[in-house]
């Protein structure tokens, strides 16, 4: 049985200063990992700072998307225009950068800070192709100010006293997986959602990795953890209504995968979400979930099915 060789990498203060000085970043590692993935992320940050669209373009996967904190998802052509114009990242400076290596997939996360702005939580998903490590997707989620009256919403928010049957996404989703891996990931996702609505923390925990991090669309700086979510799911009085999935697509890379989707909560704007998985102990386990509200989109008014 393959075991995950995942390790966290922390960007030190010295590295942060080096980045702002437009020199190469170095990484301090707790253990093993794929140094090439981290070097590629380093190269991306420097190319973005230098507005070097050609260098950035060479690091993007054919399926690349970049979702900013407003929920706008850009493909490579428009994103590279923004890079050349210097508007792709603005005056963003990165801190608290960490990375995990899952074989053919690596995830880099951290905080993007801007002047007079609470900042964003970002995640970059790198995938190993024949040409090397390429950026599949980047997602920003705004960090709300400490005095914000709206705390982070859990993966499934409180609903009416009697929740309707969870057809979408528990039993059906608007996505037709083609490969065995895609089918397994889609099934694992639906098992997770069904466990939430049926208040089954054991089944939920079986499909969630110990290192799970959840970044909700109303994020105040404290992520969801596996232990925290298990406690919430076990409260039977918390009736939940899961937002419909509008569309979804899974990408599988060996023993790692990502499910990208949009969801539509009732009475709220839709949101974009990435769910990243690792196949461990013979089953797919969720280790990162991140949501970003798609601003400027009217809220849904129909009833949840």
N, C-alpha and C positions, 0 to 999 in steps of 0.2 A: 504494500500500500504506500502510495506516494505521500509524503508529508510536506507540508508547506515550509519552504525555507524563506520566511518573511522576516524582515528586520526593519526597524525604524531608523531613519536618518534625520539628524537635527542640524539645522543651519545655525552655526554659532554667530555671535556678534561680530567676530572678525570677518566671517564670510559676508555678512550683511553689509559691512562697510566696504568690502571689496567690490560687491555688486554695484553700490552707488558710485564707486570710483571707476566703474566701467572696466573692471578687470575680471579675470576668470574666477568663478566661484569654486571653492573647495567644500567638500562635505565631510563631516565627522560621522563615522559609522559605528554602531554598536556591535556589528558582526558582519556576516557575509551578505552578499547581494550582487546585483549586476551593476557594476560601476558604469558601464556604457550607457545605461538608461539615465543615470544621474548626470553624466557628462552631457548627454543630449538635452536634458532639461536645462542645464546650465547654458548650453549654446543657444537655446531658444530665448531665454531671458535676455541674454546679451544682444541677440539679433533684434528683439523687440525694442530694446532701449536705443539701439542704433538705427531704428527705422529701416532695417535691411530686409525688404520684402523678399528678395531672392533667397537669402539665407533662411528666412522663416519658411518659405514655400517648400524648400527641400526637406523640411522636417515634418510636413503634414501628410497624413494618410489620405487616400482617395476618398474615404468616408468621413473626413474631418468635419467637425462642427465646433463652433465657439459660441457659448451662451453667456451673455453678459448679465449683470445684476437686474436689468429691466426685463429679462426673459426673452430678449431678442436673440434668436439663433442664426448665426451667420455661417455660410459655406465659405470655402477657401477663397473664391474670387473676390467677394466683398471684403472679407477679412484682410486679405493682402492689400487691398486698396487702403484700408484703414491703417495698416502697418506703415505703408509708405507715407501716409499723411501724418503719422504720429499720433493718431487718435485711438489706436487699438488698446493701449493700456494707460494712456495719459501720463500722469505723474505718479502712478502706482509704484510703491516700494513693497517688496515682499518680506515677511517675517514669519517666524515659527514654522518654517518649511520642514515637512517630514515626507518620507517616501517609504513605500513597501513594494517588494518585488515578489510577484506571483508567477514566475517563470516566463511565459510569453506575454504577460501583462504587468505593467507597473503603474502605481498610482502615486502622484505627488500632490500633497495638500498643504495649505498654509493660509495666512492672512494677507490680503492686499490692502495696504494703507495708503490713503490719500489725504492731502491737506484739508483740514476742517471737515472730515467725513469719517463716520464710524468704521468704515472699511467693509471688506467683503471676505467671506470664506470661499476659497477656490479649490477646485480639484481638477487635476489634469490626468487623463488616462492615456498612457503610452502603450503601444503594442509592438511586438517584435515581428517584423516582416523580413523578407529576404534582403532588402536594402538596409536593414538595421532598425533601430527604434524610431517609430513615427507617432506623431500625436493624433490620436483618434478623436478625442473630445476634451474640451475645457468647459467648466461651468462655474459661474460666480453666484453666490447668494449673499444678499445684503445683510450686514449685521445691524440690527436695530439699536437705536440709542438706549442706554440703560433706563431712561425714564419712559420708554415706550409702554403704552397701556396694553399692548398685544403681545403676549409671550409666545414662545415657539409652540406651534401646534403639533401634537403627536401624529404618528403616521396615519391614524384613523381618529378623527375628532369625535366628540360627543354628538350624538344625534337625537332624534325624537325618542319618546318613551318606548315606542315600539319600532325597531329598525326594520325596514323592508328587506325582502330577500335579496341577497347579494348575488345577482346574476352576473353582472359586469362589475368588478373583474374576477370574482371568485370562481365562476364556472365557464364563462366565455370572455374572450378578449378579442379586440379587432386586429388580430395578428395571426398569420398562418405560418408557423415555423416549418422549415424545410428539412433541416438536418436533425440527426438524433440529439446532438448537443443542444440545439435551439429548442427542441421539444422538451428536453429535460429541464432547461432553465425556465421556460414558460410554465411548466408544471410546478416547479419549485416555488415560483413566484405566486401562483394561485394557491398553493398549499399555505404559504405564509399569510396571504390575505384571508383565507378561510379560517385559519387559526385565530386571527384577530377578531373576526365577527362572532366566532363560536366560543371565545374566551378560553382558548386552549393554549396556555403558555408553554407546555411541554413540546407540542408539535411545532410551535413557532420557534422555540429555542433550538430544536433539532435542525432547522433550516437557516440558522443564523450563526455566524462565526463569533468566537469570543471577543475578537477585536472590533466588532461592529461599531460603526459611527453613523449616527443619523443627523442630518442637517435639514431641519424643517424650513418651510418657506417664510415663517415668521421667527427668524433666528436671532436670539439675543446674545449668543456667545457660548452657550452651554449645549453641547451636542447630546442627542439621545445615546444611551448605552444599552447593551444587551440586558443587563440586570434591571435597569430602569424600566425598559419596555416590558419585560416579563412581569414586573409588578403591576404595571398599568393594565396589561391584557387580562390578568387574573381577576380584576375587579368586575364582577358580573353585572353590577348596577350601571356600569358605563356602557350604555347602548351606543353602537357605532354605525356610521354610514360611510362606506368607502366611496370616494369619488370615482366616477366612471373613467375608464381608460378610453381616450379618444383615438389613439394610435400607439403602436409600440413596435420595436424591432430589437432583436437580440443578435449579438456578435459573440462568437465563441473562439477562444484562443487557447487551445490545449485544455488545461485544468482551470482556466479563468474565463470569465464571460462578463458582458455588460448588457443590461436591458435598458434601452432608452425609450421614454414615452412621454406623452402629455396626458394630464388628467383634468377632469372638469368637476369641481365641487359645486354643489347647489348653492346659489346665492353669492358666489365668489368668482373672481376671474380664474381661468385655467392656470395650471402650473406645469413646468417642465421638470422632469425628474430622471436621474440616472440611478440605477441599482447595479452594483458591481458584486460579482460572485466568485467563489473559489470552490472547486470540487475537492472535498476533503472527507475522509472516512466513508467514501462511497456515495456521497450525496452532495448536492449543490447547496452552498451556504452563503448567505448574504453578508457582506462585510462593509459595504458603504452605500448609503442612500442619501441623496441630496436633491432638494426641491428648490425651484426658483419660480416665483409668480410671473406670469406673462402679463406685464402691465399694458394698459390701453385696450384690453379685451373685455367686452361686456360680461358681467356675471351670468351664469346659467340660471334660468327661471323655471325650467321644467322640473318635475319631481324625479328623484332618483329611482331607478328601476330596481 
